[in-house]
């Protein structure tokens, strides 16, 4: 009189595991670049002596991508992956939307980050579309098999 109520998850194909690892690597690389921008090691805009440091920008961005790295390595939460995809769309859009307000409007590090973020976005979309999810539980309480 027992019933199977546990949902089972199909095995994760190896190519999806590779995509997760590559995505984590891209997020980690982005975090490092943002950290270097924040500390002024990489110059992305022309700074005047009275301009504030870019630390206010670089540290939160680096933290967000470091968090994304951990999520990709440790979590299978499709919700977090979807939020990561939305975050990529936001940051890519913001870069191009704010281009008119900075000098130079586009610079190599910014373009490199957008390419990296586009790759992260594509990977997240693939993972969201193809990652195995638990199958629905079979049986109902009290049902005989």
C-alpha positions as CSV (number, residue, x, y, z in Angstrom):
1,X,0.0,0.0,0.0
2,X,2.9,2.4,-0.6
3,X,2.8,5.0,-3.2
4,X,5.6,6.8,-5.0
5,X,5.3,10.5,-4.1
6,X,8.9,11.6,-4.6
7,X,9.6,13.4,-7.8
8,X,12.7,12.3,-9.6
9,X,14.9,14.5,-11.7
10,X,16.4,13.2,-15.0
11,X,20.2,13.2,-15.2
12,X,21.8,16.4,-16.4
13,X,23.4,16.1,-19.8
14,X,27.1,16.7,-19.7
15,X,26.9,19.6,-22.2
16,X,24.6,21.5,-19.8
17,X,27.1,21.0,-17.0
18,X,29.8,22.4,-19.3
19,X,27.6,25.4,-20.1
20,X,27.1,26.0,-16.4
21,X,30.8,26.0,-15.7
22,X,31.6,28.2,-18.7
23,X,28.9,30.6,-17.5
24,X,30.4,30.7,-14.0
25,X,33.8,31.4,-15.6
26,X,32.4,34.3,-17.6
27,X,30.7,35.7,-14.6
28,X,33.9,35.4,-12.6
29,X,35.9,37.2,-15.3
30,X,33.2,40.0,-15.4
31,X,33.5,40.4,-11.7
32,X,37.2,40.8,-11.9
33,X,37.0,43.3,-14.7
34,X,34.4,45.3,-12.7
35,X,36.6,45.2,-9.7
36,X,39.6,46.5,-11.7
37,X,37.4,49.3,-13.1
38,X,36.2,50.2,-9.6
39,X,39.8,50.5,-8.3
40,X,40.9,52.5,-11.3
41,X,43.2,49.9,-12.7
42,X,41.3,49.8,-15.9
43,X,40.1,53.2,-17.3
44,X,36.7,53.2,-19.0
45,X,35.8,56.9,-18.9
46,X,37.8,60.1,-18.9
47,X,38.2,61.2,-15.3
48,X,38.7,64.7,-14.2
49,X,40.5,65.5,-10.9
50,X,37.2,66.4,-9.2
51,X,35.3,63.3,-10.4
52,X,34.5,60.7,-7.8
53,X,36.1,57.3,-7.9
54,X,34.4,54.6,-9.9
55,X,34.4,52.4,-6.8
56,X,30.7,53.1,-6.2
57,X,30.1,51.5,-9.6
58,X,32.7,48.7,-9.7
59,X,32.2,47.1,-6.3
60,X,28.5,46.5,-6.6
61,X,28.9,45.2,-10.2
62,X,31.7,43.0,-9.1
63,X,29.7,41.7,-6.2
64,X,26.7,40.9,-8.5
65,X,28.8,38.9,-10.9
66,X,30.6,37.1,-8.1
67,X,27.2,36.2,-6.7
68,X,26.3,35.0,-10.2
69,X,29.4,32.9,-10.3
70,X,28.4,31.2,-7.0
71,X,24.8,30.7,-8.2
72,X,26.1,29.0,-11.4
73,X,28.4,26.7,-9.5
74,X,26.1,25.8,-6.6
75,X,22.5,26.3,-7.5
76,X,20.1,24.7,-9.9
77,X,17.4,27.3,-9.2
78,X,15.7,28.2,-12.4
79,X,14.3,31.3,-10.7
80,X,17.8,32.6,-9.9
81,X,19.0,31.8,-13.5
82,X,16.0,33.7,-14.9
83,X,16.8,36.7,-12.6
84,X,20.4,36.5,-13.9
85,X,19.1,36.7,-17.5
86,X,17.0,39.7,-16.7
87,X,20.1,41.3,-15.0
88,X,22.1,40.8,-18.2
89,X,19.5,42.4,-20.3
90,X,19.4,45.4,-17.9
91,X,23.1,45.9,-17.8
92,X,23.6,45.5,-21.5
93,X,20.7,48.0,-22.1
94,X,22.0,50.4,-19.5
95,X,25.5,50.5,-21.1
96,X,24.2,51.5,-24.5
97,X,21.5,53.7,-23.0
98,X,24.0,55.8,-21.0
99,X,26.6,55.9,-23.8
100,X,25.7,59.5,-24.7
101,X,26.5,60.7,-21.2
102,X,30.1,59.5,-20.9
103,X,33.4,60.1,-22.7
104,X,34.3,58.0,-24.5
105,X,30.9,56.7,-25.4
106,X,32.2,53.2,-26.0
107,X,35.5,51.7,-24.9
108,X,37.2,48.3,-25.3
109,X,36.6,47.1,-21.7
110,X,32.9,48.1,-21.9
111,X,32.4,46.3,-25.2
112,X,34.3,43.2,-23.9
113,X,32.0,43.2,-20.9
114,X,28.9,43.4,-23.1
115,X,30.1,40.5,-25.2
116,X,30.7,38.5,-22.1
117,X,27.3,39.4,-20.7
118,X,25.7,38.5,-24.1
119,X,27.3,35.1,-23.8
120,X,26.1,34.7,-20.2
121,X,22.6,35.7,-21.4
122,X,22.6,33.1,-24.2
123,X,23.9,30.4,-21.9
124,X,21.2,31.2,-19.3
125,X,18.5,31.0,-21.9
126,X,19.8,27.6,-23.1
127,X,19.9,26.4,-19.5
128,X,16.5,27.7,-18.7
129,X,15.1,26.0,-21.9
130,X,16.9,22.6,-21.6
131,X,17.8,22.0,-17.9
132,X,16.0,18.9,-16.6
133,X,13.3,19.6,-14.0
134,X,11.8,17.1,-11.6
135,X,9.1,14.9,-13.1
136,X,5.8,15.2,-11.5
137,X,5.2,12.8,-8.6
138,X,3.4,9.7,-9.6
139,X,0.6,8.3,-7.5
140,X,-1.6,9.8,-4.8
141,X,-1.7,9.1,-1.1
142,X,-3.6,6.0,-0.5
143,X,-3.5,4.8,-4.2
144,X,-2.3,1.3,-4.6
145,X,0.3,0.3,-7.2
